[in-house]
Amino acid sequence: MPLPSPYMLRRHASVATLLLCPALLCACDGSLVVDITDAPIDDAERVVLEVPAIELLDSDGATVTVDTDNADSFDLLDYQDGNTLRLVSENFDESTRFLGIRPRFDDGDAYVRTSSGGHVPIEIIGKGDFATLTFTLESEQSTAIVIDLDLRFSLIDRVDDLGVYEMLPVVRAIDADTAGRLAGSVDIAILTDDSCRGDRSTGDGVAVYLYDGSDVTPVDYVNDGSVVASDPPIASAGVRYDGDSGTWGYRFGYVTPGDYTVALTCEADDENPLSDDDLDFWSSANATVTEAGTTTLNFE
């Protein structure tokens, strides 16, 4: 049996150092914190998942796996509108550059509870792509990352033919220390217009889609393994009623600073991540998100 190469030995040592550094011995070293948040979907009261680990993609193309602090199942819908769940809090004592991150989901106890009370299992059909984020873990520095799982783009409705929701995770990764926020109101006249509401309850199917860059022509999300939308949405946010203010609005709690296109659709409940759904968009506008700032964009 051949001996491991020197590179394999170095790689093993690097991973062990990252994961096993005791807290008392690493008091002067760096730290990595990873939280998760989500964007909701229609017709779901609970979305229960497990995240036993996260994976980091280093600059050499190798994957480092870090176990999460709590591998128990949780309802992802509890962590919206800027609320997060802590997945990882680790110390480290070496410098490593990374290019991406993704959560690793377990579907053993995963399910969706629908608004009608149905209990539908979730079947994980793949790991999904790494969320692109370049960061370096360095001693005596802290790195805080928020992972945003977009359920609207991740869950595939196979209830009628297979009795499950399939899930191929679609995630963003944001530097929590520099992230901005994007939020706004939606005029009730839009939501009650017949061309938006149809025969549904007010607000059903209404969502705001976010695109990287200005003046992007809005399209729905599609990735069937071979066909990928050009300039696809990178995130979505539901439009919901705020009883305190008496207004309807949306919110992206964590956005990397930069220029974006923001678009409103009344047909988000027709979103199928595997197909081009040809969604209509009510309107779109450009927005600039600043570091640690809040950008307001209203649909009127």
Phi, psi and omega in degrees: 000127184290149177284151177297148179290159176303324179298318179298321179294317179297319182295318179299316180296321180298315180296317182298320180296318181297321190269335193249007181294116182295147185300318183292330181275345186250021186301331181260006182263183184278173179221151176236125176239130178231125177244163177233144174223176183212164171249130188285168175236166178284155172061035176224130175260333176216144170227102188261128183220168172233140176234089183286342183200162167241158179238134178249134179260115183272173187291347176270358181089002178272157182251130175253125180258130180237121178293143178280163182286335182219108183269006180290157178289154181209158178271111184296334181290351174284351188235075180232172173053041178093349175282144184225161173245130179287122177260317188221137168218100188233149171261156177210161183225030176215166182260125179219137179260133181236153183243350182192168182208148173205147174280151175252116186265151176240132183256018181304316180239022185280139178198163171247131169258117185281167181294340177271002177095003180289151179243108186243120179297152173253131177247119179282120184255002178177166180281336187079170181283156170294136171285127184287123175198120180266124179207155179238125174277117183233146180298147179066017175229153178249145177234124181239125184233139172248129175259126180250111177270120179266102183295328181298326181265351186257326185270133180245121185283105176241028186296316185293323184259329183241348181076020181219164160263125171273149180226124169241103192300133173242114187230152168248155174235132186230138172290113186294333183285336182247355186299142172255180179234149178227125184207166178180176179256161175235124184298136181299334179296328176291314186293331182263356176297138183302326182287345176259310186283317185063227180257020182260168174293151181303129178094342180296131177079002182267130181208161176248129180255145182244133182234143180282119179104160180274155173058034176279135175284118186290137176223166176279170180278134174210130174204098181258016181098336178232326178254124178234133181298143173283135184049059184287161173295143180260348180194163175221158178220133177289152175260121187226160182273133177255108182296331181291317182265344182072024181234162173261141181198180181223166181203130166254111187285333183221114180224132175295132180306138181157189181260138185220160167252136183238128186227143181253130175233149175258008187239023184296338178288352174265003183294123172237114185300343183265357185221159173279108186269355177052048180294144172271144178243130184296313178194167177215159181205161177270150177214145176246123179261129182257161182298122177059018180252172177244123178256133180250129175222115182259148173255117187233000000 
